[in-house]
């Protein structure tokens, strides 16, 4: 019998810090180390070594490692992927240029289109053709591929995406192209659209395949290298990779489809927020995760995050849908802005303070890190305002240089505007808080909701420090800070299920329901999804879900309608029709008479079951907690530095109450209880901050 290994470890690489959380059967040990951008694996190993040492265990006691990273998304955004080529059906070479045949902003005469990952000179075609049923109209002319192979060699192409017309129904021609390419150029990586996105809509399918091809060599090398480095470190652990949809998958699956990892890091904070929401019985929540480089916001309803089937890479206009490159993958729907602790502040051309989206990251980092940074950041402003303790930052790994931060803010922000350093720092802080508050309002409005009066769950190294200020700006009445929020995404990983979602296109109408075709399709999807999940979780019951994407004939968007469990029969089509009409009526208030309904895509999701968290509540009796010290912070109300009480979170017990303004410090972050709020420690040791004035 193999030795039981109780340790489960999670690692989240961010733009500034690498967070690690180790769960030893209920005992949680965490660490926060600087990310090493040139060698990200080294930052992972530093974090693992830190928690192993703190826990006092041997690396061999860790049985599972769960990893999330922003490496894939950064490579796409910064255009640091492989030299990529694109092959499509003859006559469709310009599919990337044509896109949706519309402008994302029709009133902008100087519109910027998203920068393509593949230039037109690296787009090639082959002679072949399938029809809309998957039947072959023209067989693949293999001779037409030979000039393409020659160009691939001459141009030094490292990775190729193949997207042939209607290949989602019949992938035979794509697979033959792959075989010929690999035989002629074995060193070139090949991605098929029928593998990564077997769905209708050729532009989206092409962009998804290209995105996967662009990052596949980089991610394959990184993930393979990480696996080897972990083994060399003495960890004989199973390695799982977080996906954008909030589940984890096997190393092999992640290497083949790295496009599913583009939002793997941010998904962890949303998972933790869902758990805390269920724990506290809060059904409508804004999850807020502010790290060193970006801030992420996600809406949660009934303890589940909003999800989407489409994600846009590198938008030309940050808040305008359609301005980026679409990839069709399962993602947790969130809005992400360049507003982290390392976001750089400057004076713009109009003489205004501007913050982000560029970041000082971990190298050189903010000025106060003392590592060569010269540009003032949000962290520098927070230090100038007195919110951070220079001697106890990031587990005390290094001392912050307050005088350096003061000088940088004063010279580069204050002097041009005629302000002293504290007023300039306050301006930076107010601007970044308003940016995040506005992002929350816009994101909620897009879903037909509002955030005022709701609950904010804050995580990340900077989230707790800015949360109550954002609550003030948005009218949110309650803020919850969970345990160890500074490494919230990593802790969220520990709760993630092993899961996989598959979508396939099969055109069908409920009025002419093809039982055999639908039954075979669902059976194939079930087998594939279960196989991937079982590769990572051999035992235990699975949560499974079947979905049909339905619309009225001619509409451009579909509704996700649950497919009944059990065998597919003729009655299934009628049930789907009724379910679609019920959902459509609820959403839009009326049906469309005389128009038939069509089913475009089908999905199957398999996931390991999650254990609900134990319920938490606020104690009926509370008491004023004794402060551990005091700090001088800038007050705009008083236009001066004032003295407020500080508390150490580890010293606070269930029922302790803290009146704002006050600071609650812990190893990896600091929580600000703003003026007009009070905080109480609940029965799960969450900090629950409530508006009182």
HELIX and SHEET records of a PDB file:
HELIX    1   1 UNK A   37  UNK A   39  5                                   3    
HELIX    2   2 UNK A   40  UNK A   55  1                                  16    
HELIX    3   3 UNK A   59  UNK A   61  5                                   3    
HELIX    4   4 UNK A   71  UNK A   77  1                                   7    
HELIX    5   5 UNK A   95  UNK A   98  1                                   4    
HELIX    6   6 UNK A  120  UNK A  122  5                                   3    
HELIX    7   7 UNK A  142  UNK A  145  5                                   4    
HELIX    8   8 UNK A  146  UNK A  154  1                                   9    
HELIX    9   9 UNK A  172  UNK A  184  1                                  13    
HELIX   10  10 UNK A  193  UNK A  196  1                                   4    
HELIX   11  11 UNK A  202  UNK A  232  1                                  31    
HELIX   12  12 UNK A  251  UNK A  256  1                                   6    
HELIX   13  13 UNK A  258  UNK A  261  5                                   4    
HELIX   14  14 UNK A  264  UNK A  280  1                                  17    
HELIX   15  15 UNK A  367  UNK A  369  5                                   3    
HELIX   16  16 UNK A  378  UNK A  384  1                                   7    
HELIX   17  17 UNK A  402  UNK A  409  1                                   8    
HELIX   18  18 UNK A  410  UNK A  414  3                                   5    
HELIX   19  19 UNK A  415  UNK A  417  1                                   3    
HELIX   20  20 UNK A  421  UNK A  446  1                                  26    
HELIX   21  21 UNK A  463  UNK A  474  1                                  12    
HELIX   22  22 UNK A  485  UNK A  487  5                                   3    
HELIX   23  23 UNK A  488  UNK A  495  1                                   8    
HELIX   24  24 UNK A  515  UNK A  536  1                                  22    
HELIX   25  25 UNK A  570  UNK A  588  1                                  19    
HELIX   26  26 UNK A  649  UNK A  651  5                                   3    
SHEET    1   A 6 UNK A  27  UNK A  34  0                                        
SHEET    2   A 6 UNK A  17  UNK A  24 -1                                        
SHEET    3   A 6 UNK A   7  UNK A  13 -1                                        
SHEET    4   A 6 UNK A  62  UNK A  69  1                                        
SHEET    5   A 6 UNK A 238  UNK A 242  1                                        
SHEET    6   A 6 UNK A 248  UNK A 250 -1                                        
SHEET    1   B 4 UNK A 123  UNK A 126  0                                        
SHEET    2   B 4 UNK A  84  UNK A  89  1                                        
SHEET    3   B 4 UNK A 159  UNK A 163  1                                        
SHEET    4   B 4 UNK A 189  UNK A 192  1                                        
SHEET    1   C 2 UNK A 129  UNK A 130  0                                        
SHEET    2   C 2 UNK A 136  UNK A 138 -1                                        
SHEET    1   D 9 UNK A 304  UNK A 305  0                                        
SHEET    2   D 9 UNK A 295  UNK A 301 -1                                        
SHEET    3   D 9 UNK A 284  UNK A 290 -1                                        
SHEET    4   D 9 UNK A 455  UNK A 459  1                                        
SHEET    5   D 9 UNK A 478  UNK A 481  1                                        
SHEET    6   D 9 UNK A 687  UNK A 691 -1                                        
SHEET    7   D 9 UNK A 677  UNK A 681 -1                                        
SHEET    8   D 9 UNK A 656  UNK A 659 -1                                        
SHEET    9   D 9 UNK A 623  UNK A 624  1                                        
SHEET    1   E 3 UNK A 304  UNK A 305  0                                        
SHEET    2   E 3 UNK A 295  UNK A 301 -1                                        
SHEET    3   E 3 UNK A 335  UNK A 337 -1                                        
SHEET    1   F 2 UNK A 307  UNK A 308  0                                        
SHEET    2   F 2 UNK A 331  UNK A 332 -1                                        
SHEET    1   G 2 UNK A 311  UNK A 313  0                                        
SHEET    2   G 2 UNK A 325  UNK A 327 -1                                        
SHEET    1   H 2 UNK A 343  UNK A 347  0                                        
SHEET    2   H 2 UNK A 353  UNK A 359 -1                                        
SHEET    1   I 4 UNK A 499  UNK A 508  0                                        
SHEET    2   I 4 UNK A 597  UNK A 608 -1                                        
SHEET    3   I 4 UNK A 542  UNK A 552 -1                                        
SHEET    4   I 4 UNK A 559  UNK A 562 -1                                        
SHEET    1   J 4 UNK A 629  UNK A 635  0                                        
SHEET    2   J 4 UNK A 640  UNK A 648 -1                                        
SHEET    3   J 4 UNK A 662  UNK A 665  1                                        
SHEET    4   J 4 UNK A 670  UNK A 673 -1                                        
END                                                                             
